[in-house]
Amino acid sequence: MAELGNNAKAGLVSALNGALADTMALYFKTKNFHWHVAGPRFRDLHLLFDEQAAQLVGTVDAIGERVRKNDEFTLTSIGSIAKQTKISDQDDVTITADAMVAELRDDNRKLHTRLNEVKDAAEEVGDNATSGIVDDWIDQCEERVWFLNQTTK
């Protein structure tokens, strides 16, 4: 990758760390719902949420490594995630299964927006590696949104 200017690199790193924060927060929320879902669709949703959580955590290291490959620092703590995420906490363990599905769908849409910001920032600075990798993350996110949206019908 060509040497990036400080402002361009800062924008890419900021976008990556934002996506990292949202991915981590969404992972925790999805696992929370996996553990606490109840009702007639328990088994199906329990398994769906677990599959989606595994997919999310599977991208965490790749996002963090993209930051480090730009010779910058990643998020360092739950506090740093909380400061940068656009995913709201959900501590109510009694919300309905339907509410869980809708919330995860909407939060995955927020992550999708964030991933598109990474794509734009990567293309702006000519970081073809990040631009290519983020395509896979966007596709995974779109699939999660699709599954969750279909589940709400």
C-alpha positions as CSV (number, residue, x, y, z in Angstrom):
1,M,0.0,0.0,0.0
2,A,1.3,3.5,-0.8
3,E,2.2,5.8,2.0
4,L,-1.0,7.6,3.0
5,G,-1.2,11.2,4.0
6,N,-1.9,11.8,7.7
7,N,-5.5,13.1,7.2
8,A,-6.4,10.3,4.7
9,K,-5.0,7.7,7.0
10,A,-6.7,9.1,10.0
11,G,-10.0,9.0,8.2
12,L,-9.5,5.3,7.3
13,V,-8.4,4.4,10.8
14,S,-11.3,6.2,12.3
15,A,-13.7,4.4,10.0
16,L,-12.1,1.0,10.8
17,N,-12.2,1.7,14.6
18,G,-15.8,2.7,14.3
19,A,-16.7,-0.5,12.5
20,L,-14.7,-2.4,15.1
21,A,-16.6,-0.7,17.9
22,D,-20.0,-1.5,16.3
23,T,-19.0,-5.1,15.5
24,M,-17.9,-5.8,19.1
25,A,-21.0,-4.1,20.6
26,L,-23.3,-6.0,18.2
27,Y,-21.5,-9.2,19.0
28,F,-22.2,-8.7,22.7
29,K,-25.8,-7.8,22.1
30,T,-26.3,-10.8,19.8
31,K,-24.8,-13.2,22.4
32,N,-27.0,-11.6,25.0
33,F,-30.1,-12.3,23.0
34,H,-28.9,-15.8,22.2
35,W,-28.7,-16.4,26.0
36,H,-32.0,-14.8,26.8
37,V,-34.4,-15.5,24.0
38,A,-37.6,-17.3,25.0
39,G,-40.9,-18.4,23.5
40,P,-42.2,-20.7,20.8
41,R,-39.3,-19.9,18.4
42,F,-36.6,-20.4,21.1
43,R,-34.6,-23.1,19.3
44,D,-34.6,-21.4,15.9
45,L,-33.7,-18.0,17.3
46,H,-31.2,-19.3,19.8
47,L,-29.3,-21.0,17.0
48,L,-29.7,-18.0,14.6
49,F,-28.3,-15.6,17.1
50,D,-25.4,-17.9,17.9
51,E,-24.5,-18.3,14.2
52,Q,-24.7,-14.5,13.8
53,A,-22.6,-13.9,16.9
54,A,-19.9,-16.3,15.7
55,Q,-19.8,-14.5,12.3
56,L,-19.5,-11.1,14.0
57,V,-16.7,-12.2,16.3
58,G,-15.0,-13.8,13.3
59,T,-14.5,-10.3,11.8
60,V,-13.2,-8.6,14.9
61,D,-9.6,-9.7,14.5
62,A,-9.5,-8.9,10.8
63,I,-10.8,-5.3,11.4
64,G,-8.3,-4.8,14.2
65,E,-5.5,-6.1,12.1
66,R,-6.4,-3.7,9.2
67,V,-5.9,-0.8,11.7
68,R,-2.5,-2.2,12.9
69,K,-1.4,-2.7,9.3
70,N,-1.9,1.0,8.9
71,D,0.6,1.4,11.8
72,E,-2.2,2.8,14.1
73,F,-3.8,1.7,17.3
74,T,-7.1,-0.1,17.7
75,L,-9.7,0.2,20.4
76,T,-8.3,-0.9,23.8
77,S,-11.2,-1.5,26.2
78,I,-14.9,-1.8,26.7
79,G,-14.8,1.9,27.5
80,S,-13.2,2.7,24.1
81,I,-15.8,0.6,22.4
82,A,-18.6,2.4,24.2
83,K,-17.3,5.8,23.2
84,Q,-17.2,4.9,19.5
85,T,-20.1,2.6,18.9
86,K,-23.5,3.5,17.4
87,I,-25.1,0.3,18.8
88,S,-27.2,1.0,21.8
89,D,-27.0,-1.2,24.9
90,Q,-29.9,-3.5,25.6
91,D,-29.9,-4.8,29.2
92,D,-33.5,-5.8,29.4
93,V,-33.4,-9.6,29.4
94,T,-37.2,-9.8,29.2
95,I,-37.8,-8.2,25.8
96,T,-39.8,-10.3,23.4
97,A,-38.2,-12.5,20.8
98,D,-39.8,-10.3,18.1
99,A,-38.2,-7.2,19.7
100,M,-34.8,-8.9,19.8
101,V,-35.0,-9.8,16.1
102,A,-36.1,-6.3,15.1
103,E,-33.4,-4.7,17.2
104,L,-30.6,-6.9,15.8
105,R,-31.9,-6.2,12.3
106,D,-31.8,-2.5,12.8
107,D,-28.4,-2.6,14.5
108,N,-26.9,-4.7,11.6
109,R,-28.2,-1.9,9.3
110,K,-26.2,0.6,11.4
111,L,-23.1,-1.6,11.1
112,H,-23.8,-1.8,7.3
113,T,-23.7,2.0,7.1
114,R,-20.4,2.0,9.1
115,L,-18.9,-0.7,6.8
116,N,-19.8,1.4,3.8
117,E,-17.9,4.3,5.4
118,V,-14.8,2.0,5.7
119,K,-15.2,1.1,2.0
120,D,-15.4,4.8,1.0
121,A,-12.4,5.7,3.1
122,A,-10.3,2.8,1.8
123,E,-11.1,3.7,-1.8
124,E,-10.4,7.4,-1.2
125,V,-6.8,6.5,-0.1
126,G,-6.2,3.7,-2.5
127,D,-6.1,1.0,0.1
128,N,-7.2,-1.9,-2.2
129,A,-6.6,-4.6,0.5
130,T,-9.1,-3.0,2.9
131,S,-11.5,-2.1,0.2
132,G,-11.6,-5.8,-0.9
133,I,-11.8,-7.3,2.5
134,V,-14.7,-4.9,3.6
135,D,-16.7,-6.2,0.7
136,D,-16.9,-9.6,2.5
137,W,-17.9,-7.9,5.7
138,I,-20.6,-5.9,4.0
139,D,-22.0,-9.1,2.3
140,Q,-22.1,-10.9,5.7
141,C,-23.9,-8.0,7.2
142,E,-26.4,-7.9,4.4
143,E,-27.1,-11.6,4.9
144,R,-27.7,-11.0,8.6
145,V,-30.1,-8.2,7.9
146,W,-31.9,-10.4,5.3
147,F,-32.3,-13.3,7.7
148,L,-33.5,-11.1,10.5
149,N,-35.8,-9.2,8.3
150,Q,-37.4,-12.4,6.9
151,T,-37.8,-13.6,10.5
152,T,-40.0,-10.6,11.3
153,K,-42.5,-11.4,8.6
